[in-house]
């Protein structure tokens, strides 16, 4: 017969062992908070209305985007204020090759442009009280585009080398508070050929530049007001691009509804193509953003 003293000793030893194991696991899983952690969700998605943001993708994340603008509002009720015609659609994929570097590719229906490029997040804003304080986020963007339209009707040859453009942007942003985020973007684009046969109507220059002032104000955890203003600096391209709308986060998707003065959806054309001078020329549009973890 087992003595009570032995039973008590076994129970006590088992209890002490379990306490030691639990404490060891607690020590293994406990991590010190990173005082220099970057600010998160400066914007709801990597694209803000028509321009890219400083919002990075993590390594292995895939961002799928559908962008769509309709025709001019001034076309009236017979055309449902532009919904019946004049659409421009861009579909794109962007993949996080690292936590600070991603590559993207897309196609726009306007001029049948194929585009691609990268985003490199050089600096990310840190939280208040960080030992390595960074007050803003800075991202670099570079890319190219290829005009895939059929110009067989032209008397002059539209060669392969005539169809390219290269574009670059610098994006600086700051999350001012949990509700307000602001971004300043400067960009330039160079076309190998322009003319009336393309949507880049001004044929006097191959290089265009502009600066985009954009922001968002969070109304609730899933809803934000958004805006953008882009003055262009190239001679004969004096019209400013305007936009405003709503960001809505629903079930892992970010829907962006807006009204804009420019039909353009790829970055190069945004700097160079026509923009409306009055409200009749504005267009309704929307973006659908979805990020997958692969």
C-alpha positions, -999 to +999 in steps of 0.1 A: +000+000+000+013+034-010+019+057+019+001+091+020+035+108+023+045+095-011+013+105-028+016+140-013+052+142-025+042+131-061+014+156-063+035+185-050+064+177-074+040+175-104+024+209-095+058+225-092+069+211-125+038+224-143+043+259-128+079+258-140+068+248-175+041+274-177+065+301-165+091+290-191+065+292-220+055+326-207+091+338-209+095+324-244+064+341-258+068+375-240+083+401-263+095+436-256+074+462-275+094+478-304+097+515-295+106+523-331+076+505-347+063+523-378+030+540-379+004+518-395-025+526-419-015+561-429-039+553-457-064+525-462-049+512-494-017+514-515-036+537-539-055+569-530-081+579-556-057+582-586-022+584-570-001+558-551+004+562-514+032+555-489+012+525-475+035+495-480+028+458-487+044+433-464+066+406-479+043+380-497+012+402-498-006+407-531-027+438-538-053+435-565-070+467-577-098+475-602-101+512-611-129+527-631-140+561-643-171+569-663-179+596-688-184+633-682-212+643-658-222+671-682-235+645-707-268+647-689-295+623-677-300+606-711-264+591-705-270+587-668-245+615-662-217+597-679-223+562-667-234+550-702-202+559-720-166+571-718-154+545-693-117+540-686-108+508-667-074+498-651-067+464-635-035+458-616-015+435-594+012+445-569+033+421-550+054+427-518+089+414-526+100+426-492+085+447-464+097+478-480+098+469-517+070+459-541+065+456-579+033+462-598+018+457-633-014+469-648-034+477-680-057+507-687-083+507-715-075+543-724-049+540-752-046+504-742-016+511-719+003+484-702+023+497-673+046+484-646+070+496-619+080+494-583+076+512-550+104+515-524+095+527-490+127+544-479+115+559-446+085+550-425+071+573-399+075+560-363+051+563-334+053+590-308+080+585-283+103+564-306+140+566-299+146+569-336+121+595-344+109+597-380+082+623-386+072+614-421+071+584-445+089+586-478+084+563-508+100+563-542+080+551-572+093+544-607+077+528-637+070+526-674+041+524-698+035+510-733+008+523-757-008+492-772-033+510-795-037+502-832-025+532-852-027+515-886-048+543-900-020+569-896+000+578-927+032+578-906+045+547-890+039+543-852+069+522-843+076+502-813+100+528-800+073+555-803+050+538-777+069+541-745+069+564-715+088+565-682+074+579-649+088+587-615+072+599-582+084+608-547+057+605-520+060+621-486+032+616-461+025+620-424-003+606-402-011+637-383-035+619-359-056+588-359-081+606-381-060+628-404-034+618-430-017+641-455+005+633-485+026+654-510+037+637-542+059+651-569+063+634-603+074+636-639+069+616-670+086+615-704+070+602-736+089+590-766+061+604-788+029+624-782+002+637-806-035+641-813-038+603-819-032+597-782-050+610-751-019+632-744-033+660-765-005+685-761+021+678-788+045+706-779+063+687-752+074+651-744+080+658-707+053+666-681+054+673-643+031+680-614+026+678-577-002+661-559-016+673-525-039+645-511-053+634-478-080+616-459-100+623-428-114+593-409-150+596-401-153+562-384-133+530-382-144+520-417-152+553-434-130+582-445-133+614-466-107+617-493-094+644-516-066+652-541-054+683-559-026+682-586-014+713-603+006+705-635+038+725-643+043+718-680+036+747-704+002+743-722-009+718-695-023+743-671-055+725-659-053+712-624-065+677-615-091+676-587-107+647-569-128+639-538-147+610-524-150+583-498-130+553-486-151+524-473-136+493-457-159+462-459-149+427-452-112+430-462-120+451-493-114+489-495-139+505-518-131+540-530-159+561-545-150+595-560-156+623-585-125+634-605-116+659-632-092+635-650-101+603-668-066+590-664-059+560-641-022+552-648+004+575-633+021+588-664-012+599-680-023+615-648+006+640-652+000+647-689-035+640-701-065+663-702-083+674-671-117+692-669-119+729-663-155+729-650-179+706-632-196+693-663-163+676-673-159+658-640-164+620-639-177+595-614-154+567-605-145+539-581-116+517-570-118+482-555-088+472-535-081+437-520-049+425-503-042+388-501-015+372-479+003+345-500 
